[in-house]
Amino acid sequence: MTSWRARWTGGVVALCLLALTACSRPAGVDGDLTGHWSAFPEPKVPVPVAFECHIGNIGAGNTSNLPVVPADCSDSHTLEVVYVGRFGAAASAAGDPPARDSDDSRAAYAECDRAARDYLGGDWHDGRLFLHYSPPTNSTWDGGSRFFSCSLVELASMQGEVRGRSGSLKGALSGDRPLAMRCFNEVGTKDADGFYNPVDDALPVDCGIAHSAEYAGTYHPPDLIYPVTDKALDRMRFDGCDQVVAGFLGMPLNALDARPDITSLAWGPDKNQWQLGDRSVTCLVTVSTKHLVRGSLKQLGQRPLP
């Protein structure tokens, strides 16, 4: 039995053939079914725009290229584009985007880093900020994109929670430095001495409030292969941060080691950042929760905790 769909299709074909062979055309109809339409333009990959703000669910892990929606910087947003660059001729001629640990990607990220510092008026590592690097994806690279961009996001915690904001980040680390890292309260499990061990996160607080941690500075390890074990990574971080914290406190390293009421805490970098050439380790000075402090411990020396 013939189906309804088959009978209908056959009727359409028959009518079309009749129209082409036996029917005369109405006046003004030339029989050209294309209507002299022009060819569709080649698809273009949109180029990011510097100093534009966006709404997007992007975490601090520097690996995502998630969809974003443009927003007015005076309205609520999550990212602010601070730099747009283009890969050089050698990289552009390759069949795939530059690998994350390639010289081309490191050079691109270095351009972003310099632009972010200029835009903020200081080193973004000293702020509650993260620089998100966005290279072309494989599909946009195939579509001809050779651009990369970097955006700044404000962080709500040391673990990398992104905070939505209103207003531009321009100059945020100059003048009174509203986004500078200062004091924190740690989150985690306390040991017998009252220190958080392990530390799950650290939340920024006003230094006038009782707190357990303070930003001491940044340690930059040598450009080595990324440590292959957690133990090696932790040792590298803490050896460097012990030196930074001792300098911040204004005391010899052996004096810091001998104090039971003060220690150092190190955050980052992860492998993604390391591959791009960013080996910055954030160093905090921490105290036991049995003796929380108010104010800054900078240049405390060997005096007792306030």
C-alpha positions in Angstrom: 0.0 0.0 0.0 1.3 3.4 -0.9 1.8 5.8 2.1 0.2 9.2 2.3 3.6 10.9 2.3 4.6 9.1 -0.9 1.4 10.0 -2.7 1.8 13.7 -1.7 5.5 13.8 -2.7 4.7 12.3 -6.1 1.9 14.9 -6.7 4.3 17.8 -6.0 6.9 16.4 -8.4 4.2 16.0 -11.1 3.0 19.5 -10.7 6.5 20.9 -10.9 7.2 19.1 -14.1 4.0 20.3 -15.6 4.8 23.9 -14.6 8.3 23.6 -16.2 7.2 22.0 -19.5 3.6 22.9 -20.3 2.5 26.0 -18.4 3.3 29.5 -19.6 4.9 31.9 -17.1 3.0 34.9 -15.8 4.2 38.3 -16.9 7.3 39.5 -15.1 8.4 36.1 -14.1 11.7 35.1 -15.8 11.9 31.5 -14.6 15.2 32.1 -12.7 14.6 30.4 -9.4 17.7 32.0 -7.8 16.3 35.5 -8.2 19.8 36.8 -8.9 20.7 36.5 -5.2 24.3 37.3 -4.2 26.4 34.7 -2.6 26.3 34.5 1.3 29.4 36.3 2.8 32.1 34.2 4.4 31.5 33.6 8.1 33.7 35.7 10.4 34.9 35.0 13.9 34.1 37.9 16.1 37.1 39.8 17.5 37.1 40.6 21.2 37.1 44.3 22.2 39.5 45.7 24.7 38.1 47.5 27.8 34.6 45.9 27.2 32.9 44.2 30.1 31.1 40.8 30.0 28.8 38.6 32.0 30.1 35.0 32.0 30.4 32.1 34.4 34.2 31.8 34.3 36.1 30.5 37.3 39.7 31.3 38.1 41.0 28.2 36.5 42.7 29.6 33.4 41.4 27.0 30.9 37.9 27.8 29.9 36.6 29.7 26.9 32.9 29.9 27.9 30.3 32.0 26.2 30.1 35.6 27.5 27.5 38.4 27.0 28.7 42.0 26.6 27.6 44.3 29.5 28.0 48.0 30.4 30.9 48.2 32.8 28.7 50.4 35.1 26.3 47.5 35.4 26.8 44.1 37.0 29.4 42.0 35.2 32.1 39.4 35.9 34.9 40.1 33.4 36.7 43.1 32.0 38.8 42.7 28.9 42.1 44.5 29.3 44.0 43.4 26.3 43.5 41.9 22.8 46.5 40.7 20.8 47.2 38.7 17.7 49.6 35.8 17.3 52.6 36.3 15.0 53.0 35.0 11.5 54.8 31.8 12.5 52.1 30.8 15.0 49.3 31.9 12.7 50.5 29.6 9.9 50.2 26.5 12.1 47.3 24.1 11.8 46.4 24.3 15.4 46.4 27.0 18.1 49.7 27.3 20.0 50.0 24.8 22.9 49.6 26.3 26.4 53.3 25.7 27.3 54.6 27.0 23.9 56.8 30.1 23.5 54.0 31.7 21.5 51.4 31.2 24.3 53.9 32.4 26.9 54.7 35.5 24.9 51.0 36.2 24.4 50.3 35.9 28.1 53.2 38.1 28.9 51.6 40.8 26.8 48.4 40.4 28.7 50.3 40.6 32.0 51.9 43.9 31.1 48.7 45.4 29.9 46.9 44.3 33.1 49.5 46.0 35.3 49.3 49.2 33.3 45.5 49.1 33.5 45.4 48.5 37.2 48.3 50.7 38.2 50.0 47.8 39.9 50.8 44.1 39.8 47.5 42.1 39.6 49.0 39.4 41.8 48.9 41.9 44.7 45.2 42.3 44.3 42.1 40.1 44.8 42.1 39.6 41.1 42.8 36.9 38.4 43.9 37.4 34.8 41.9 35.0 32.6 43.7 34.1 29.3 41.5 33.3 26.3 43.2 31.9 23.2 41.3 30.7 20.1 39.6 27.4 20.4 40.3 24.7 17.7 37.0 25.6 15.9 37.6 29.4 15.9 41.2 28.8 14.9 39.9 26.8 11.9 37.5 29.7 11.2 40.5 32.1 10.9 40.7 33.6 14.3 44.3 34.5 15.4 43.4 36.7 18.3 43.8 36.2 22.0 42.4 38.2 24.8 42.8 38.6 28.6 40.2 39.7 31.1 40.4 40.6 34.7 38.0 39.2 37.3 37.5 40.2 40.9 37.9 37.3 43.4 35.8 36.8 46.5 38.2 34.3 48.0 41.7 32.8 47.7 40.2 29.6 46.3 39.2 31.6 43.2 35.5 32.3 43.6 34.6 35.0 41.2 32.7 38.1 42.5 30.4 40.0 40.2 31.0 43.7 40.3 29.8 47.1 39.0 32.3 49.7 37.7 35.6 49.4 35.9 38.8 47.9 37.4 40.9 50.7 35.9 43.3 52.0 38.5 42.1 49.5 41.1 45.7 49.0 42.4 46.7 52.7 42.5 45.8 55.4 45.0 44.1 53.9 48.0 44.2 50.5 46.1 40.7 49.3 46.8 41.3 45.8 45.5 44.7 45.2 47.1 45.1 41.9 49.1 45.3 42.7 52.8 43.8 40.6 55.6 41.9 37.3 55.6 40.1 34.8 57.7 41.0 31.2 56.9 38.5 28.4 56.4 39.3 24.8 57.2 40.1 22.4 60.0 42.0 23.6 63.1 44.9 21.5 64.6 45.7 21.2 68.2 47.7 24.5 68.1 44.8 26.5 66.7 46.2 26.8 63.1 44.0 25.8 60.2 45.5 22.6 58.8 44.4 22.0 56.1 43.3 25.4 54.9 40.3 25.1 52.5 40.0 28.8 51.7 40.7 32.3 52.9 38.1 35.1 52.8 39.1 38.8 52.7 38.2 40.9 55.8 39.0 44.4 57.0 42.3 44.4 58.9 40.6 46.1 61.8 38.5 43.0 62.4 40.1 40.0 64.2 41.7 37.8 61.6 44.1 34.9 61.1 46.0 35.8 58.0 47.6 38.7 56.1 49.1 39.0 52.6 52.8 39.2 52.9 53.9 39.2 49.2 54.6 37.0 46.2 57.3 34.4 45.6 58.5 33.7 42.1 60.1 30.2 41.8 62.7 29.6 39.1 61.5 28.6 35.6 61.7 24.8 36.1 59.6 22.0 34.9 56.3 22.0 36.9 56.8 19.9 40.0 55.6 16.4 39.4 54.6 15.6 43.0 52.5 17.4 45.5 55.3 17.1 48.1 57.8 18.7 45.7 55.3 21.5 44.9 54.5 22.2 48.6 58.2 22.3 49.5 58.9 24.8 46.7 56.0 27.0 47.8 56.7 27.0 51.5 60.5 27.4 51.2 59.9 30.5 49.1 57.0 31.9 51.2 58.9 31.4 54.4 61.5 33.9 53.0 58.8 36.3 51.9 57.0 36.2 55.2 60.2 36.7 57.2 61.0 39.8 55.1 57.4 41.1 55.6 57.7 40.7 59.4 61.2 42.1 59.5 62.8 39.2 61.2 65.5 36.6 60.3 64.2 33.3 58.8 65.5 31.3 61.8 63.5 33.5 64.2 60.4 32.9 62.2 61.0 29.1 62.3 61.4 29.3 66.0 58.0 31.1 66.6 55.1 28.8 67.6 52.5 31.5 67.1 53.3 32.5 63.5 53.7 30.5 60.3 53.4 31.0 56.5 50.7 29.9 54.0 51.3 29.5 50.3 48.7 29.5 47.4 49.3 28.5 43.8 50.3 28.4 41.1 48.6 25.5 39.4 49.9 23.7 36.3 47.8 25.8 33.9 49.4 29.1 35.1 52.8 27.6 35.3 52.7 26.5 31.6 51.8 30.1 30.6 54.9 31.3 32.5 53.1 32.6 35.6 54.8 30.9 38.5 53.7 33.4 41.2 53.0 32.0 44.6 50.8 34.1 47.0 52.3 34.1 50.5 50.2 34.8 53.7 51.5 35.2 57.2 49.1 33.3 59.6 48.5 33.2 63.3 46.9 30.7 65.6 43.2 31.2 66.1 44.0 31.2 69.9 45.5 34.6 69.3 43.7 36.4 66.4 45.1 39.8 65.6 43.8 43.2 64.5 45.8 45.6 62.3 48.8 44.7 60.2 51.8 42.6 61.3 54.2 44.3 58.8 57.6 44.8 60.4 56.5 43.2 63.7 60.1 42.1 64.2 60.6 39.7 67.1 58.0 41.4 69.3 55.0 39.5 70.7 51.8 39.5 68.7 49.7 42.5 69.5 
